[in-house]
Amino acid sequence: MGKRALFIFLFCIISLYSVYSQNIALKTNALYWGVLTPNAGIEIGINNKFTADLLAAYNPWTYHDDKKMRFWLAQPELRYWFCESFEGHFVGIHLHGAQFFGGFKDKRYDGYLAGAGISYGYDWILSPHWNLEAEIGAGYARLWYKESPRIPCSKCYENKTGNYLGITRLSLSISYLF
């Protein structure tokens, strides 16, 4: 009797979960690719009004004259959809964390950032499995880093902190829905 009840319980949970036509989307932000930053995201439907999104990006490149801005970034977001998940208007709250190293002029920066923000976006259905999404978000980031001359010097740095208030999320993403 116990195994049968467990089977019925699991069947009901799986059935309720699969009521929604799309539950998972894999995506990439075309704006990041425009600056040669590989990125990928996954969005999971929680119910017909909420989804959880996670974006990750990594930039390993060094440009000419040893100019570089290497970083990794993670940005989780909880979204509320006005119509239904993966369709139309949404608002979200997101966190962000990153580690960066690089510089383009006389200084090098080596540090971290963390913060949060709010966002608004719209998702267009292109076909049963493909969507196009635009999003903009604003928020706050706290930075703590070492600033040093561009010439490598392990003892010639200054510890600094900074605050950023502005755009924290900007995307034009293509997504594939399962």
LINWOKA-V72852 format. One record per backbone hydrogen bond with DSSP energy under -0.5 kcal/mol. NH is the residue of the N-H (numbers start at 0). CO is the residue of the C=O. If there is no record, write none. Layout:
{{NH CO} {NH CO}}
//
This chain:
{{4 0} {5 1} {6 2} {7 3} {8 4} {9 5} {10 6} {11 7} {12 8} {13 9} {14 10} {15 11} {16 12} {17 13} {18 15} {19 16} {24 42} {25 175} {26 40} {27 173} {29 27} {29 171} {32 28} {33 29} {34 30} {34 31} {35 32} {36 31} {37 35} {37 57} {39 55} {40 26} {41 53} {42 24} {43 51} {44 22} {45 49} {46 49} {50 78} {51 43} {52 76} {53 41} {54 74} {55 39} {56 72} {57 37} {58 70} {59 57} {62 66} {65 62} {66 63} {67 102} {68 60} {69 100} {70 58} {71 98} {72 56} {73 96} {74 54} {76 52} {77 92} {78 50} {79 90} {80 48} {81 88} {82 86} {82 88} {83 86} {84 47} {86 83} {87 122} {89 120} {90 79} {91 118} {92 77} {93 116} {94 75} {95 114} {96 73} {97 112} {98 71} {99 110} {100 69} {101 108} {102 67} {107 147} {108 101} {109 145} {110 99} {111 143} {112 97} {113 141} {114 95} {115 139} {116 93} {117 137} {118 91} {119 135} {120 89} {121 133} {122 87} {123 131} {125 123} {125 129} {126 129} {130 174} {131 123} {132 172} {133 121} {134 170} {135 119} {136 168} {137 117} {138 165} {139 115} {140 163} {141 113} {142 161} {143 111} {144 159} {145 109} {146 157} {147 107} {148 155} {149 105} {156 154} {157 146} {159 144} {161 142} {163 140} {165 138} {167 136} {168 136} {170 134} {172 132} {173 27} {174 130} {175 25} {176 128} {176 174} {177 23}}
//
